[in-house]
Amino acid sequence: EVTVTITEHSGSATYDGTEHIVTGYDVTKISNSLYKASDFTFNGKAEVKGTDAGSYNMELKAEDFTNNNTNFANVTFEIEDGKLTISPRPVTLTSETASKVYDGTPLTRPDVTITGDGFVKGEAIAKATGSVTNVSESPVTNSIEIEKTEAYKDSNYQIKKNEGKLSITQVTKEVIVTIAENSGTETYS
């Protein structure tokens, strides 16, 4: 008996919106030195494809290999699995922290800094929606919202949010209020 060990190729990538492919296999062990890799043929497709984050198996089968050497009647093909692994894309979103003295107008900071690998072009954008107008006991969170297109999938991203705080402080300058009394004259009647 001859045992031929076939090891499928493996590969990895980070999600980028494009298709990734891993092809091929290696003959990693033959139990009898008289039997060679040229003694069998492969009739399958040694290929695995994937686009979204996840794990994809090549799934070769022993039946994909045919022994062509008549000197060996009992040849077994053992498959060691290979796979394509696509990792989620790391994205860090950071909204601003800001404060101002009360002036009657809202304080907003809509810009979001995107670091890490960022979003794949055309899949999403981020904006901060926090807003505060009056003095409050605690700061308001500058919340981050992600505007997604149909191409966007949560599973393709590993998102970390660092949300800033917005606050309004009291006016500390001296305020002078001038009160003018009304004056008038009348004739006694």
Phi and psi in degrees as GROMACS dihedral restraints (atoms count N, CA, C in turn):
[ dihedral_restraints ]
;  ai    aj    ak    al  type     phi  dphi    fc
    3     4     5     6     1  -118.4    20    10
    4     5     6     7     1   132.0    20    10
    6     7     8     9     1  -113.6    20    10
    7     8     9    10     1   125.1    20    10
    9    10    11    12     1  -109.5    20    10
   10    11    12    13     1   123.0    20    10
   12    13    14    15     1   -98.7    20    10
   13    14    15    16     1   121.8    20    10
   15    16    17    18     1  -108.3    20    10
   16    17    18    19     1   124.6    20    10
   18    19    20    21     1  -111.0    20    10
   19    20    21    22     1   116.4    20    10
   21    22    23    24     1   -68.1    20    10
   22    23    24    25     1   146.4    20    10
   24    25    26    27     1   -71.2    20    10
   25    26    27    28     1   152.7    20    10
   27    28    29    30     1  -126.0    20    10
   28    29    30    31     1   160.7    20    10
   30    31    32    33     1  -158.9    20    10
   31    32    33    34     1   164.1    20    10
   33    34    35    36     1  -142.5    20    10
   34    35    36    37     1   156.2    20    10
   36    37    38    39     1  -157.6    20    10
   37    38    39    40     1   167.0    20    10
   39    40    41    42     1  -103.3    20    10
   40    41    42    43     1   140.4    20    10
   42    43    44    45     1   -52.7    20    10
   43    44    45    46     1   129.3    20    10
   45    46    47    48     1  -139.9    20    10
   46    47    48    49     1    11.6    20    10
   48    49    50    51     1    84.9    20    10
   49    50    51    52     1    -3.3    20    10
   51    52    53    54     1  -111.8    20    10
   52    53    54    55     1   162.1    20    10
   54    55    56    57     1   -78.6    20    10
   55    56    57    58     1   136.8    20    10
   57    58    59    60     1  -113.2    20    10
   58    59    60    61     1   147.1    20    10
   60    61    62    63     1  -133.4    20    10
   61    62    63    64     1   138.9    20    10
   63    64    65    66     1  -122.7    20    10
   64    65    66    67     1   131.8    20    10
   66    67    68    69     1  -128.8    20    10
   67    68    69    70     1   156.7    20    10
   69    70    71    72     1    91.4    20    10
   70    71    72    73     1   174.5    20    10
   72    73    74    75     1  -154.2    20    10
   73    74    75    76     1   167.1    20    10
   75    76    77    78     1  -123.5    20    10
   76    77    78    79     1   146.0    20    10
   78    79    80    81     1   -87.4    20    10
   79    80    81    82     1   105.6    20    10
   81    82    83    84     1   -95.3    20    10
   82    83    84    85     1   -16.1    20    10
   84    85    86    87     1  -163.4    20    10
   85    86    87    88     1   137.1    20    10
   87    88    89    90     1  -128.1    20    10
   88    89    90    91     1   124.1    20    10
   90    91    92    93     1   -70.7    20    10
   91    92    93    94     1   -17.3    20    10
   93    94    95    96     1  -123.7    20    10
   94    95    96    97     1   123.5    20    10
   96    97    98    99     1   -67.5    20    10
   97    98    99   100     1   -16.0    20    10
   99   100   101   102     1   -79.4    20    10
  100   101   102   103     1   -18.1    20    10
  102   103   104   105     1   -94.6    20    10
  103   104   105   106     1   132.3    20    10
  105   106   107   108     1  -117.5    20    10
  106   107   108   109     1   161.9    20    10
  108   109   110   111     1   -61.8    20    10
  109   110   111   112     1   -25.6    20    10
  111   112   113   114     1   -75.2    20    10
  112   113   114   115     1    -6.3    20    10
  114   115   116   117     1   -84.7    20    10
  115   116   117   118     1    -0.2    20    10
  117   118   119   120     1  -139.0    20    10
  118   119   120   121     1   162.5    20    10
  120   121   122   123     1  -122.1    20    10
  121   122   123   124     1   155.4    20    10
  123   124   125   126     1  -110.9    20    10
  124   125   126   127     1   128.4    20    10
  126   127   128   129     1  -116.9    20    10
  127   128   129   130     1    13.2    20    10
  129   130   131   132     1  -106.3    20    10
  130   131   132   133     1  -157.5    20    10
  132   133   134   135     1  -127.8    20    10
  133   134   135   136     1   109.4    20    10
  135   136   137   138     1   -88.4    20    10
  136   137   138   139     1    79.9    20    10
  138   139   140   141     1  -155.6    20    10
  139   140   141   142     1   142.1    20    10
  141   142   143   144     1  -138.0    20    10
  142   143   144   145     1   137.0    20    10
  144   145   146   147     1  -125.2    20    10
  145   146   147   148     1   152.3    20    10
  147   148   149   150     1  -165.4    20    10
  148   149   150   151     1   151.0    20    10
  150   151   152   153     1  -118.4    20    10
  151   152   153   154     1   -50.2    20    10
  153   154   155   156     1   -78.1    20    10
  154   155   156   157     1   158.6    20    10
  156   157   158   159     1   -59.5    20    10
  157   158   159   160     1   136.2    20    10
  159   160   161   162     1   154.5    20    10
  160   161   162   163     1  -171.2    20    10
  162   163   164   165     1  -120.1    20    10
  163   164   165   166     1   130.0    20    10
  165   166   167   168     1  -123.1    20    10
  166   167   168   169     1   124.6    20    10
  168   169   170   171     1   -91.1    20    10
  169   170   171   172     1   144.5    20    10
  171   172   173   174     1   -73.6    20    10
  172   173   174   175     1   -38.6    20    10
  174   175   176   177     1    61.9    20    10
  175   176   177   178     1    46.5    20    10
  177   178   179   180     1   -68.3    20    10
  178   179   180   181     1   154.0    20    10
  180   181   182   183     1  -123.4    20    10
  181   182   183   184     1   152.6    20    10
  183   184   185   186     1   -58.1    20    10
  184   185   186   187     1   -31.5    20    10
  186   187   188   189     1   -68.4    20    10
  187   188   189   190     1   -13.6    20    10
  189   190   191   192     1   -74.8    20    10
  190   191   192   193     1   -10.1    20    10
  192   193   194   195     1  -114.0    20    10
  193   194   195   196     1   136.4    20    10
  195   196   197   198     1  -123.8    20    10
  196   197   198   199     1   127.3    20    10
  198   199   200   201     1   -74.6    20    10
  199   200   201   202     1   128.2    20    10
  201   202   203   204     1  -112.2    20    10
  202   203   204   205     1    -0.2    20    10
  204   205   206   207     1   -96.1    20    10
  205   206   207   208     1   112.7    20    10
  207   208   209   210     1   -71.1    20    10
  208   209   210   211     1   -13.0    20    10
  210   211   212   213     1   -75.6    20    10
  211   212   213   214     1   -13.2    20    10
  213   214   215   216     1  -125.0    20    10
  214   215   216   217     1   109.1    20    10
  216   217   218   219     1   -88.9    20    10
  217   218   219   220     1   -23.5    20    10
  219   220   221   222     1  -119.6    20    10
  220   221   222   223     1    87.7    20    10
  222   223   224   225     1  -116.5    20    10
  223   224   225   226     1   126.2    20    10
  225   226   227   228     1  -113.2    20    10
  226   227   228   229     1   134.6    20    10
  228   229   230   231     1  -107.5    20    10
  229   230   231   232     1   121.2    20    10
  231   232   233   234     1  -107.3    20    10
  232   233   234   235     1   131.9    20    10
  234   235   236   237     1  -105.9    20    10
  235   236   237   238     1   126.9    20    10
  237   238   239   240     1  -101.9    20    10
  238   239   240   241     1   120.7    20    10
  240   241   242   243     1   -64.1    20    10
  241   242   243   244     1   139.9    20    10
  243   244   245   246     1  -119.9    20    10
  244   245   246   247     1   162.1    20    10
  246   247   248   249     1  -153.6    20    10
  247   248   249   250     1   162.8    20    10
  249   250   251   252     1  -103.8    20    10
  250   251   252   253     1   125.7    20    10
  252   253   254   255     1  -116.3    20    10
  253   254   255   256     1   121.3    20    10
  255   256   257   258     1  -112.0    20    10
  256   257   258   259     1   118.2    20    10
  258   259   260   261     1   -86.0    20    10
  259   260   261   262     1   149.9    20    10
  261   262   263   264     1   -61.9    20    10
  262   263   264   265     1   149.9    20    10
  264   265   266   267     1   -80.9    20    10
  265   266   267   268     1   123.1    20    10
  267   268   269   270     1   -78.4    20    10
  268   269   270   271     1   129.1    20    10
  270   271   272   273     1  -136.3    20    10
  271   272   273   274     1   129.2    20    10
  273   274   275   276     1  -113.9    20    10
  274   275   276   277     1   126.9    20    10
  276   277   278   279     1  -112.5    20    10
  277   278   279   280     1   128.7    20    10
  279   280   281   282     1  -128.7    20    10
  280   281   282   283     1   122.5    20    10
  282   283   284   285     1   -98.4    20    10
  283   284   285   286     1   158.5    20    10
  285   286   287   288     1   -75.2    20    10
  286   287   288   289     1   153.1    20    10
  288   289   290   291     1  -107.4    20    10
  289   290   291   292     1   134.2    20    10
  291   292   293   294     1  -153.0    20    10
  292   293   294   295     1   159.9    20    10
  294   295   296   297     1  -149.0    20    10
  295   296   297   298     1   150.4    20    10
  297   298   299   300     1  -151.7    20    10
  298   299   300   301     1   162.9    20    10
  300   301   302   303     1   -76.9    20    10
  301   302   303   304     1   142.4    20    10
  303   304   305   306     1   -52.3    20    10
  304   305   306   307     1   127.9    20    10
  306   307   308   309     1  -138.8    20    10
  307   308   309   310     1     9.3    20    10
  309   310   311   312     1    87.1    20    10
  310   311   312   313     1    -4.9    20    10
  312   313   314   315     1  -111.8    20    10
  313   314   315   316     1   152.6    20    10
  315   316   317   318     1   -68.6    20    10
  316   317   318   319     1   146.0    20    10
  318   319   320   321     1  -100.7    20    10
  319   320   321   322     1   118.9    20    10
  321   322   323   324     1  -132.5    20    10
  322   323   324   325     1   151.9    20    10
  324   325   326   327     1  -141.2    20    10
  325   326   327   328     1    83.1    20    10
  327   328   329   330     1   -75.4    20    10
  328   329   330   331     1   -15.7    20    10
  330   331   332   333     1   -72.6    20    10
  331   332   333   334     1   141.6    20    10
  333   334   335   336     1  -122.9    20    10
  334   335   336   337     1   129.8    20    10
  336   337   338   339     1   -85.7    20    10
  337   338   339   340     1   127.9    20    10
  339   340   341   342     1  -111.4    20    10
  340   341   342   343     1   120.8    20    10
  342   343   344   345     1  -125.8    20    10
  343   344   345   346     1  -175.5    20    10
  345   346   347   348     1    80.4    20    10
  346   347   348   349     1  -144.7    20    10
  348   349   350   351     1   -84.8    20    10
  349   350   351   352     1   -12.6    20    10
  351   352   353   354     1    71.8    20    10
  352   353   354   355     1   175.0    20    10
  354   355   356   357     1   -79.2    20    10
  355   356   357   358     1   148.3    20    10
  357   358   359   360     1   -65.2    20    10
  358   359   360   361     1   135.9    20    10
  360   361   362   363     1   -52.1    20    10
  361   362   363   364     1   129.9    20    10
  363   364   365   366     1    86.3    20    10
  364   365   366   367     1    -0.3    20    10
  366   367   368   369     1   -97.0    20    10
  367   368   369   370     1   -30.8    20    10
  369   370   371   372     1  -167.8    20    10
  370   371   372   373     1   157.2    20    10
  372   373   374   375     1  -135.0    20    10
  373   374   375   376     1   160.4    20    10
  375   376   377   378     1  -125.7    20    10
  376   377   378   379     1   144.9    20    10
  378   379   380   381     1  -143.6    20    10
  379   380   381   382     1   155.2    20    10
  381   382   383   384     1   -99.3    20    10
  382   383   384   385     1   136.8    20    10
  384   385   386   387     1  -113.9    20    10
  385   386   387   388     1     4.8    20    10
  387   388   389   390     1   -63.7    20    10
  388   389   390   391     1   144.7    20    10
  390   391   392   393     1  -153.9    20    10
  391   392   393   394     1   137.5    20    10
  393   394   395   396     1  -144.1    20    10
  394   395   396   397     1   139.3    20    10
  396   397   398   399     1  -117.3    20    10
  397   398   399   400     1   -38.7    20    10
  399   400   401   402     1  -108.4    20    10
  400   401   402   403     1   161.3    20    10
  402   403   404   405     1   -64.3    20    10
  403   404   405   406     1   131.2    20    10
  405   406   407   408     1  -130.9    20    10
  406   407   408   409     1   164.0    20    10
  408   409   410   411     1   -65.8    20    10
  409   410   411   412     1   -35.1    20    10
  411   412   413   414     1  -132.5    20    10
  412   413   414   415     1   154.2    20    10
  414   415   416   417     1   -63.2    20    10
  415   416   417   418     1   155.4    20    10
  417   418   419   420     1   -95.4    20    10
  418   419   420   421     1   136.6    20    10
  420   421   422   423     1   -69.7    20    10
  421   422   423   424     1   132.8    20    10
  423   424   425   426     1   -86.3    20    10
  424   425   426   427     1    76.6    20    10
  426   427   428   429     1   -59.7    20    10
  427   428   429   430     1   141.4    20    10
  429   430   431   432     1  -103.0    20    10
  430   431   432   433     1   129.1    20    10
  432   433   434   435     1  -116.9    20    10
  433   434   435   436     1   142.3    20    10
  435   436   437   438     1  -107.2    20    10
  436   437   438   439     1   121.0    20    10
  438   439   440   441     1   -92.9    20    10
  439   440   441   442     1   115.8    20    10
  441   442   443   444     1  -106.8    20    10
  442   443   444   445     1   145.9    20    10
  444   445   446   447     1   -94.4    20    10
  445   446   447   448     1   176.7    20    10
  447   448   449   450     1   -63.2    20    10
  448   449   450   451     1   -26.0    20    10
  450   451   452   453     1   -74.2    20    10
  451   452   453   454     1   -17.3    20    10
  453   454   455   456     1   -75.1    20    10
  454   455   456   457     1   136.7    20    10
  456   457   458   459     1  -132.9    20    10
  457   458   459   460     1   130.5    20    10
  459   460   461   462     1   -55.1    20    10
  460   461   462   463     1   -38.7    20    10
  462   463   464   465     1   -66.5    20    10
  463   464   465   466     1   -15.1    20    10
  465   466   467   468     1   -86.6    20    10
  466   467   468   469     1    -3.7    20    10
  468   469   470   471     1  -129.9    20    10
  469   470   471   472     1   147.6    20    10
  471   472   473   474     1  -117.6    20    10
  472   473   474   475     1    99.0    20    10
  474   475   476   477     1  -103.5    20    10
  475   476   477   478     1   133.2    20    10
  477   478   479   480     1  -119.2    20    10
  478   479   480   481     1   130.8    20    10
  480   481   482   483     1  -110.7    20    10
  481   482   483   484     1   130.8    20    10
  483   484   485   486     1  -115.4    20    10
  484   485   486   487     1    96.2    20    10
  486   487   488   489     1   -92.4    20    10
  487   488   489   490     1   129.0    20    10
  489   490   491   492     1   -78.9    20    10
  490   491   492   493     1  -179.1    20    10
  492   493   494   495     1  -124.8    20    10
  493   494   495   496     1   143.1    20    10
  495   496   497   498     1  -118.1    20    10
  496   497   498   499     1   138.1    20    10
  498   499   500   501     1  -146.8    20    10
  499   500   501   502     1   152.7    20    10
  501   502   503   504     1  -115.8    20    10
  502   503   504   505     1   131.1    20    10
  504   505   506   507     1  -104.0    20    10
  505   506   507   508     1   159.0    20    10
  507   508   509   510     1   -68.4    20    10
  508   509   510   511     1   152.0    20    10
  510   511   512   513     1   -71.6    20    10
  511   512   513   514     1   125.2    20    10
  513   514   515   516     1  -106.9    20    10
  514   515   516   517     1   -10.7    20    10
  516   517   518   519     1   -68.6    20    10
  517   518   519   520     1   148.5    20    10
  519   520   521   522     1   -66.2    20    10
  520   521   522   523     1   132.1    20    10
  522   523   524   525     1  -106.2    20    10
  523   524   525   526     1   124.7    20    10
  525   526   527   528     1  -105.0    20    10
  526   527   528   529     1   123.8    20    10
  528   529   530   531     1  -111.4    20    10
  529   530   531   532     1   122.4    20    10
  531   532   533   534     1  -101.4    20    10
  532   533   534   535     1   126.6    20    10
  534   535   536   537     1  -112.2    20    10
  535   536   537   538     1   121.6    20    10
  537   538   539   540     1  -103.8    20    10
  538   539   540   541     1   125.7    20    10
  540   541   542   543     1   -77.4    20    10
  541   542   543   544     1   150.7    20    10
  543   544   545   546     1   -81.9    20    10
  544   545   546   547     1   142.3    20    10
  546   547   548   549     1  -122.1    20    10
  547   548   549   550     1   155.6    20    10
  549   550   551   552     1  -170.4    20    10
  550   551   552   553     1   164.2    20    10
  552   553   554   555     1  -128.4    20    10
  553   554   555   556     1   148.0    20    10
  555   556   557   558     1  -141.6    20    10
  556   557   558   559     1   153.0    20    10
  558   559   560   561     1   -93.6    20    10
  559   560   561   562     1   133.3    20    10
  561   562   563   564     1   -68.2    20    10
  562   563   564   565     1   133.5    20    10
